[in-house]
């Protein structure tokens, strides 16, 4: 991770002290997803699973719920034949 990436994570509050088990989860997610939007949500889900990630007309979604839903969508796209590097809309 470069200095710019560290600054982004610091401003987002993701470099504050956290429990050791959550730090491990955060590190694993960052290693998996790198500094991408998916990585930001996965790290946030590991750090604060019950924190509100977004609110829409149906109410709030936690970081954990958003992470789980996006994993299900990705799994279904994979099951339908989408391969890494393919584009979907």
Secondary structure as UniProt FT lines:
FT   HELIX           3..11
FT   TURN            12..15
FT   HELIX           20..33
FT   HELIX           37..47
FT   TURN            49..50
FT   STRAND          52..56
FT   TURN            57..58
FT   STRAND          59..62
FT   HELIX           63..79
FT   TURN            80..81
FT   TURN            84..85
//
